[in-house]
Amino acid sequence: MSDRIVIVGTGQGGYQVAASLRELHFSGRIVLIGEEPCIPYQRPPLSKGYMLGELEEARLPLRAAKFFEDKHIELAIGRRAVAIDRAHRKVGLDDDAVLDYDHLVLAVGARHRRLPVPGADLQGVYYLRTLAEAQALRAALRAVKKAVVIGAGFIGLEIAASAAKLGVEVTVLEVADRPMARAISPEMAAIFAREHAKHGTRLLFNTQAMRLLGQDGHARGVETVTGEVIDGELIVVGIGVIANVELAATCDLEVGNGIVVNELLATADPRVSAIGDCALHPNAFAAQPLRIESVQNASDQGRCVAARLTGSPAPYNAVPWFWSDQGSLKLQIAGLAVGVEHSVVRGDAGGTACSVFSFRAGRLIAVESLNRPGEHMVARRLIGKHVAITPEQAADESFDLRHLTAS
């Protein structure tokens, strides 16, 4: 068993490895390294409750500082890992400190995909992933009347919903033909487009920003590829993320669209694991390795690695699930909607409470539930147990889905 475990990354995954190790009675040294100068905290509320002022900053930490003290988890926060010497099992930090490890966990996450257009460096252009970015955006939203959001993914639409609730006039630009195009079905996307529009948000699809316009160094709007100029005193960019693979690459670990790991989340070096947004892993619910950017994935992978390091190795096979709160709309997704051949709607797609069941080769592979949390929980069991269900059963609200998971 390893005596010294170093974890690079203080996000959900890194925190979970450390916490789970102690839950599993690991008694060795644990060091948790993070670039941000704060203890591990929740990221999902940053675009929603925290942005709206409904959740105060003091409630963001995953655990109080005393938890880490009591569990003897050393926090090296405000510090960055810059080098890995795998031959001698050492990690170098940006303050010239060097840490020895018996096992190294890379939970280094991902970073913003930057907007590659003229004007992207103007003041008043925001991204959202960290607490510091959330603090800046939260203050800025209360001082403007018009905002432009570039990207209609989860983060972009969550921010748009929060901004609209704060009384800001919002325009959302999206290069695809619908919101959240890579993540949800056309049927569910249509509901979200309709409901955001009802709350005053203007959504422009099949278009993109050509340049950001400014005055005196500050953003004042966006010019699209079609020549339309959209006024906005504040621009939010949410066009995806890039996995942080550079640290792994510097020590010759295999990387691609993420740090390559096996079904146990170990790299080719058995002394190094990778988890969370940065990990390119085999998945029981996908035909090829993939990265999953979700709290669930990071948490479950953290638990998986902790179990292996304490003597109980098992392949990572958790059902992927995701969620997004956008105003009064709570979207929950179970499974991976890759290669969908047929979808059916359960409930009224004209309202704000229904589910979309998606099938491939006659098998249920994903369920998107809107304001139906109970149905989401059943869907996770159906997919996890590979329960046979027909599209007709899924679409029939009189059919009790729970009977299929009873055995």
N, C-alpha and C positions, 0 to 999 in steps of 0.2 A: 504494500500500500504506500502511496506517496505521502511524504511527511510535510512537504512545502508546496502549496498550490498557489500560483499567481494567476490572477484573472485580469485581463486587460479589457476594460469597459465597465462602466458603472450604470449601464442602462438596465432594462428589465431582465435580460438574460444573464448578465454578469452578477447582478444582485441575487438572482434565483440560484445560481450555482453555489454561491457562498452560503446563502440561507439554508439550502437543502443539504449541503455538506454537514452543517452543524446539526440539522434535524436527524441526519443519519449517523450521528455520533462520531464524525471525523474529528480527531483531537489535534491534528497537526496545525501548522501555520497557514493562514489564509491571508493573502494580500489582494486588495481590490484597487486597481489603478484606474483613474478617470480624469479626463482633461478638464471637465467642468469643475468649478470651485465649490461644489455643493454635494451633499449626500445624495444617494440614489433617490430618484423621484418619479412620479407618474407622468408620462408624456401625453396620453390621450386627452386629459382635461384641458391641455393648453389651448386647443382651438375652440373649446366649447365653454365649460363652466368657468374656467379661469379667465378666459377672454371676456366673458360677460360680467365678471365680478361676482359670480354666484359661488365660486370656490376660491377661498383665500390661499395665498401662497403657503401659509403655514400647514395646510392640509395636503400639500403635494407630495411630501416625502413618503417613500414606500415604508420606511420604518424610522422611528426617532433615532437620534444619534446614540442614545443609550443602548439601543438594541445591538449596535455594532460593537460598542464597548463591552457589553455583557457577554456577547458571543465570541469575543476576541477575534473579530474580523478587522484587520488593519486597513484603514482607508488612506490611500495615497491619492488624494484629490487635488485638482488643479495641476496635475502632472501628466506628462505624455510619454508613452513608451516609444522609443525611437529605434531600437535595435534588438535583435534576438540572436544570441549565439547558441545554436542548438547543440553543437558539439560539447559545450561546457555547461549547458542548461542555465543560461543567464539572460536577463532582460535589462537593457540599458534605458534609463529615463533621461528626459531633457534637462534635468538638473545635475547630470553626471552620476547620479546614484546607480548602483547595479544590484539587482535582486537575483538570488539563486532560486531555482525552482526544481521540483521533481516532476511536476506536471504544470503545463501552461494552457490556459483556456483563453482563446481569442474571441471576445464578445464585442468586437470593435465597431459593429453597426454599419451605418451608411451615411452618406452626406448628400447635400442638395445637388441636384442637377441644375447648373446655373443657366440662366437665360442668355443665349448667345446672340444678342442683338445690340445695335447701338443704343446708348442711353441706359443700359442695364446697371451702370455704376452710379446713377444719379441718387441723390438723397431722396428718401421717401419710397424706396424700393425695398420690400421686405420678403423674407423667407421665414418659415416656421418649422423648427425641429427641436430647439433647445429652450430652456427656461429664459435665458437672456433675450433670445429673439422674441419670445412670447411677451416678456415685459415691455419691450420696445413697441411691438405691434399693438398691444393692449392700450398703451398710452396714446399712440398715434391715432387709433380708430376713434377716440373720443374727441379728436380735434379736427376732423374732416367731415365733409358732407358727401363726397363722392369717392368711390374706390373702384379699382379694376382688379379682378382676380384672373390671373393667367393660369389656366389648367382647371378642368372640371373633374378632378379626381376626388378622393375622399377628403384630403386636407383642404383643397380649394373650396369645395362645397360646404365643408364645416365652417370655414372662416367666413364664407359668403353668408351663411345662415346667421352666424353670430353678428356680423356687421349689419345685416338687415334689421336684426332685432334691436340693435343700438341706434337705429334710425339713419343709417348710412345708405345712400343710393349706390347699389352695386351692379356692375356689369361683369359677367364671366365670359372669358374667351376660351374656346376649346377647339383643337385641331380636328378631333373626331366628330362624328355626326350625332353624338349623344353623350350624356354625362356618364362618367365612370365606365367608359366603353370596354376597358380591359378587364373589368372586375364583375360586372353584372349583366343580366340579360337585357335585350331590347325592351321587353315588357316592363321590367322594373325601372329601367332607365326612363321610360316615358312617364311613369308616375312621378319620379323625382323632378324631371324637367317641368312638368305641370305644376307641382306643388311649390317649387322655388319661384316660378313665375307668379303664382298667386300671391306670394308674399313680397312681390315688387322687384325681385331680382331679374335682371335682363340677361338671358343666356344666348350667346352667339356661337353656333357650331360651324364646323367646316371652315374655320378661319384661324388666323394666328397673328401674333404681334410681329410687325416688321421692324419697328423701332419704338423706343420710349421717348416721349417728348418732354422737354424740361424748360425751366425758366430760372435763371440765377442759380443753377446747379441743383434745382429741386424738381422732381417729377411733376408733370402737370397733365399727363395723358398718354395714350397709346395710339399709334397709327397701325392699322392692320394691313395685311397684304392686299386687301381690296381698296385701300386708300381711305377707309373710314377713320375718322379721328374720334376717339372716345376720351372725354375729359375724366380726369381722376387725380386727386391730390395725393393719393396713396395707391401704390401698386403692390399686389401680393403675388408672388410667383410660387406655383406648386406644380411642377412638371416632372416630378419623380425624383428618384434618388440613385446614387451610384454606390455600390458596395465598397467599403474600405478594405482593399486587399493589399495595399502597398507594404504594410509591415510584414505580412506573411511572405510577400514576394521577395523582400530583401533577404530573407533567410532560405530562399529556394524551396518554399512550399508551393505546391501546385495551386494555381489560381485561374479562374475564368471569370464568369459573371458572379464571382464570389470565391471564397476559400473552399477548395474541394475537400470534402470529408466523405467517409463511408457511412454505412447504416448505423454505426455506433457513434457517429459525429466526431470520429478521430481522423486526423490528417494522415498522410503517409508516414509521418513521424509519430509513433505511438505515445510519445510524451507531450504531444500538442493536439488539442481539440479546438474546434470552432463552432460557434452556435449563433443563432439569431439572424438578424438581417444580413450578416456578412457570409453566412454559411451556404454553400452550394451542396445540397444533400440529396441522396436518394429518398424518394417518398412513396409510400405504399399506395397513395392515391393519385400518382402521376406516372406517366410512361417514361419520363427521363428526369434526371436531377434538376432541382430548381431551388431558388431562394424564396422564402416566404417572409414578408414584412408584416408581422403582426405581434401583438403582445402575447397571444396564446402560444405561438410558435417559439418565441424567445423563452417564455416560462417553461414550457414542456421540454424544450431541448436542454435548458439548464438543469431540470430535474433528472433528465436522462443521463447527462454527463456525471452529475453528482452520484447517481446510483452506480454507474460503472466504476467510478473512482473509489467507491467504498465496497466494491466486491460483488455487485449485482448487475452485471452488464446485460443489456437488452437492446434490440434494435429500436430506433425511434420510429414509431408508427401511429402517433396521435392524429386524430381527425383534425384537419385544418379548419379553423373557424375565425371569423372576422366580424367586426361591427363598426358602424358609423352612426353617430347621432347628429342629425342636421335639423335644428329646430325641433319641431314636434315629431319628426320622422326618425324612428329607430330601426335601422337596417342591421340584420344579423344574417351572416352567410355561413353555411356549413358545407364542407367539401370544396372541390376545385372544378370550376366550370370550364374545363379544357376539352375541346372537341365535341361540344354539345350538338346533338342531332335533333333533339325534340324537347320542347318545354311546354308545360301546362301551368295554368294559374289556378290556385286554390283560393277562393274568396273573390271579392269584388275589386277588380283592377281600377274601377272608377272612383274608389275611395282611398283610404290610407291605412288599410289593414288587410293584407293578403300575403300569399307566398307563391313563389315561382319554383316549380320542381323541374330540374333539368336531367335529361337522360342521354346516355350514349350506349349504343349496342343493346338497348333494352334495359340497361342498368342505371339506377339512380346514382348520379355523381355529385350533384350539388343542389342545395335548397337556399333560396333567398327569402327571408321572412321580414315583412315590414309591419312593425307594431304587433307582432305575434310571437312573443318570447316563448310561450309554451310550445308552439309548433317548432320553433327553432331547436329546442332541447330534444324533441322527438326526432327531428331530422338528423341531428348529430348521432343519435343511437342507430337510426336506420342505416346511415352511411357507414358508421364504424363497424357495425355487425354485418354489413353487406346483405341486408335484408332485401328479399325480392319484393318489389312493389310495381304495379303497372301504372302507366300514366292515367288511366281511367280511375283507379283507386285514389291516386294523388289529387286529382281534380274534384273528386266527389266529397263535399264537406260533410255529408252524412256518414261517410266511412271513417271509422275510428282508427286513426293511425297507430294509436298506442297498443292496439291488439297485436300488431305485427312485431312489437318489441318486447312482448310479455315473456316470451320464452328465454 
